[in-house]
């Protein structure tokens, strides 16, 4: 079972001039549990080459490694799974291609979509965008800022793990966990941090605090 508390989504263009490998290495040292290879501004070949290094690091440290969107790239990299958006392959198709043991996630922002994803066989949900964020410009403005209240509603509606994503920092991660999230998925809270290791650890501590404060 993956450790959902801190989930890093990679983005080299958002990493203050540092390579993704360095960010992942330092996040792993800080206790990250899941790494998603995103890198939307890179070619598939570049993502494949970057992904080989990331997969190796994750395997060495028992960290779950998933690929954003691309089932074919997940297959090529022998990733642990894939994270799917609304315009990607349906969850059952990804399951057929990747197999029963693959970790398959689905992005959702409503209770209806969350229930549908669970019914389709998703293993976990990425819920958001929780707070306004500038790091994911492919998310429609209408979906910005669903808030912890939506996280709580979705957590009540499904029985699979969920991570909140979008605008999350160590300052608000506890609030997201308190609402019912099993963890938080971040890009710049780690990639732009002066010390990605410390930033990862701080996020994990905030999630644990929020989880412990649930009523």
Phi and psi in degrees as a GROMACS rama.xvg file:
@    title "Ramachandran Plot"
@    xaxis  label "Phi"
@    yaxis  label "Psi"
@TYPE xy
-61.4132  153.162  UNK-2
-90.4676  105.76  UNK-3
-84.1171  -6.9586  UNK-4
-54.6245  -46.9727  UNK-5
-128.91  121.278  UNK-6
-123.745  111.712  UNK-7
-92.7714  128.236  UNK-8
-104.941  120.792  UNK-9
-79.3922  153.755  UNK-10
-166.153  94.2456  UNK-11
-62.6489  -31.8461  UNK-12
-70.403  -10.8845  UNK-13
-113.85  23.6882  UNK-14
-113.778  26.3418  UNK-15
53.7278  41.5503  UNK-16
79.4894  4.01905  UNK-17
-98.4384  146.578  UNK-18
-69.9618  152.252  UNK-19
-57.286  -39.334  UNK-20
-55.4332  -43.3919  UNK-21
-64.715  -43.4006  UNK-22
-61.5177  -45.8376  UNK-23
-63.9918  -42.8809  UNK-24
-58.3974  -42.938  UNK-25
-74.9304  -34.0836  UNK-26
-66.5189  -38.9934  UNK-27
-60.1843  -42.0874  UNK-28
-63.452  -27.5029  UNK-29
-86.9307  -2.92303  UNK-30
102.036  19.4437  UNK-31
-60.6129  144.316  UNK-32
-105.642  -26.7474  UNK-33
-138.506  137.92  UNK-34
-123.489  126.294  UNK-35
-108.25  122.75  UNK-36
-79.0753  111.579  UNK-37
-106.984  -78.0975  UNK-38
50.3663  52.9592  UNK-39
-64.5987  -21.9407  UNK-40
-90.2018  8.46886  UNK-41
-108.171  156.228  UNK-42
-70.7575  163.798  UNK-43
-61.5918  -38.7784  UNK-44
-62.6662  -43.2155  UNK-45
-64.421  -40.7255  UNK-46
-63.5315  -37.5493  UNK-47
-63.188  -44.9124  UNK-48
-66.2776  -42.4963  UNK-49
-64.0962  -40.696  UNK-50
-63.2331  -29.5711  UNK-51
-62.48  -42.5068  UNK-52
-66.7793  -43.733  UNK-53
-64.5244  -44.088  UNK-54
-58.935  -44.1257  UNK-55
-60.1517  -45.7626  UNK-56
-61.108  -45.5788  UNK-57
-64.1838  -42.3062  UNK-58
-63.5235  -39.6957  UNK-59
-64.6623  -26.9564  UNK-60
-115.527  10.3709  UNK-61
69.1459  29.1479  UNK-62
-97.7327  135.946  UNK-63
-71.0352  131.426  UNK-64
-117.986  118.816  UNK-65
-125.296  160.458  UNK-66
-112.58  138.092  UNK-67
-76.0328  127.864  UNK-68
72.2453  -50.659  UNK-69
-92.3841  106.133  UNK-70
-65.9671  -38.1367  UNK-71
-63.4682  -38.486  UNK-72
-70.6213  -37.167  UNK-73
-60.9132  -40.6256  UNK-74
-64.7307  -46.2005  UNK-75
-63.3173  -33.4901  UNK-76
-90.4202  -2.22044  UNK-77
53.2873  44.4585  UNK-78
-71.0001  165.54  UNK-79
-74.4416  -18.7453  UNK-80
175.195  -162.153  UNK-81
-143.87  150.21  UNK-82
-114.304  124.052  UNK-83
-107.306  139.012  UNK-84
-95.7807  -179.474  UNK-85
-64.5427  -24.9198  UNK-86
-98.6658  4.71227  UNK-87
-90.1165  -176.66  UNK-88
-58.0033  147.258  UNK-89
-61.8609  150.72  UNK-90
-54.3136  -45.4429  UNK-91
-62.4611  -32.9509  UNK-92
-69.1278  -44.6257  UNK-93
-60.4284  -38.835  UNK-94
-63.5199  -42.8556  UNK-95
-62.0473  -38.4533  UNK-96
-77.6779  -37.2508  UNK-97
-96.2755  -20.6845  UNK-98
100.641  167.057  UNK-99
-65.554  -27.8184  UNK-100
-86.7066  -9.19658  UNK-101
-66.8014  146.909  UNK-102
-92.3277  115.763  UNK-103
-118.869  120.769  UNK-104
-109.376  161.483  UNK-105
-141.39  133.233  UNK-106
-80.0963  131.855  UNK-107
-141.926  158.887  UNK-108
-135.328  0.46902  UNK-109
-133.274  159.96  UNK-110
-63.3681  -41.1557  UNK-111
-59.7039  -46.2706  UNK-112
-66.4331  -35.6309  UNK-113
-64.5032  -45.7523  UNK-114
-63.998  -39.1059  UNK-115
-64.8863  -40.8851  UNK-116
-65.19  -41.9937  UNK-117
-62.348  -44.7987  UNK-118
-62.5047  -31.0712  UNK-119
-78.1869  -10.4648  UNK-120
106.844  13.3979  UNK-121
-63.2776  145.519  UNK-122
-88.2633  -26.6093  UNK-123
-157.31  167.316  UNK-124
-123.569  143.668  UNK-125
-103.345  113.764  UNK-126
-105.09  127.005  UNK-127
168.677  -170.659  UNK-128
-78.6902  131.18  UNK-129
-70.9705  -50.5533  UNK-130
-123.155  161.208  UNK-131
-57.7349  137.578  UNK-132
-140.827  148.559  UNK-133
-104.502  1.19314  UNK-134
-91.3644  -9.27589  UNK-135
-126.009  84.1677  UNK-136
-77.628  -0.645718  UNK-137
-92.1347  1.09889  UNK-138
-90.214  127.163  UNK-139
-57.3963  144.262  UNK-140
-57.1324  -33.5778  UNK-141
-62.5682  -20.2518  UNK-142
-94.5842  0.87229  UNK-143
-74.8944  137.668  UNK-144
69.001  52.7157  UNK-145
-71.3673  -21.1347  UNK-146
80.3744  164.147  UNK-147
-60.822  -26.1884  UNK-148
-60.948  -40.2988  UNK-149
-69.9483  -37.3205  UNK-150
-57.3451  -45.3175  UNK-151
-63.4103  -41.6893  UNK-152
-64.2589  -40.4609  UNK-153
-71.2145  -40.3588  UNK-154
-59.38  -36.4629  UNK-155
-72.3223  -23.7841  UNK-156
-91.757  -18.3888  UNK-157
-127.841  165.027  UNK-158
-113.428  7.83346  UNK-159
-103.765  158.359  UNK-160
-62.0851  153.898  UNK-161
-141.705  147.244  UNK-162
-120.141  137.404  UNK-163
-81.1797  144.348  UNK-164
-140.286  145.511  UNK-165
110.708  107.049  UNK-166
69.5618  19.1685  UNK-167
-91.0182  135.719  UNK-168
-133.276  177.413  UNK-169
-63.5833  -22.5045  UNK-170
-75.6834  -26.3255  UNK-171
-120.956  0.134082  UNK-172
-62.8049  -35.5447  UNK-173
-63.2893  -37.4141  UNK-174
-62.7119  -39.6114  UNK-175
-67.7807  -42.934  UNK-176
-66.4292  -38.565  UNK-177
-61.066  -32.2852  UNK-178
-73.3888  -15.8437  UNK-179
128.86  -1.97276  UNK-180
-71.3116  145.064  UNK-181
-82.8146  -13.8226  UNK-182
-175.477  -175.751  UNK-183
-129.642  137.888  UNK-184
-105.411  129.615  UNK-185
-136.704  156.163  UNK-186
-112.006  -80.7149  UNK-187
-69.0376  -21.9743  UNK-188
-60.121  -23.4264  UNK-189
-107.962  -47.7105  UNK-190
-66.3185  -30.6001  UNK-191
-96.1605  -3.11293  UNK-192
-67.9548  143.387  UNK-193
-60.0827  -35.7772  UNK-194
-128.115  90.2296  UNK-195
-58.3932  -31.3763  UNK-196
-65.2333  -48.5981  UNK-197
-65.7417  -37.5441  UNK-198
-63.8576  -40.6596  UNK-199
-63.7683  -45.356  UNK-200
-62.3269  -39.8893  UNK-201
-65.0679  -39.0909  UNK-202
-63.336  -44.2018  UNK-203
-61.4436  -41.519  UNK-204
-64.6915  -39.103  UNK-205
-65.6173  -41.5136  UNK-206
-63.6786  -44.3247  UNK-207
-62.2864  -38.7295  UNK-208
-65.1058  -45.6121  UNK-209
-63.8976  -39.637  UNK-210
-61.8053  -40.3344  UNK-211
-70.9921  -16.8684  UNK-212
-97.111  3.70932  UNK-213
-63.712  140.158  UNK-214
